[in-house]
Amino acid sequence: MKRMGILVAVCLCLAAGSVKADEYWHGPGWYVMAYQLAVIIWSGPYDSKEACEASKPANDEFEYDCSYLDKEPG
C-alpha cells in the first residue's frame, strides 16, 4: 500500500510539471520554485524577490520558495 502512495505522488508531481510546461527558464531573475519530490520552475522571472514572493500561489499542494537563477538550470 505504501508503494501505491509513492507511485501516486510521483504521478501527481509529473502531471504538475506538465501543466506548467510553458513556465521554464526565461533568463536571469527571481523564480517561484515548487517542491514536491522534484523541483519545478513554477513562474518567473521577476525583477525582485518581493515581486516573486507576492506571486507565490496560495496552494498547499506544493512547497513554494523564491530563488534567484542567473543561469539555466539543468
Secondary structure as GFF3:
##gff-version 3
##sequence-region A 1 74
A	DSSP	alpha_helix	2	19	.	.	.	ID=ss1
A	DSSP	beta_strand	29	35	.	.	.	ID=ss2
A	DSSP	beta_strand	39	46	.	.	.	ID=ss3
A	DSSP	alpha_helix	49	54	.	.	.	ID=ss4
A	DSSP	beta_strand	63	69	.	.	.	ID=ss5
###
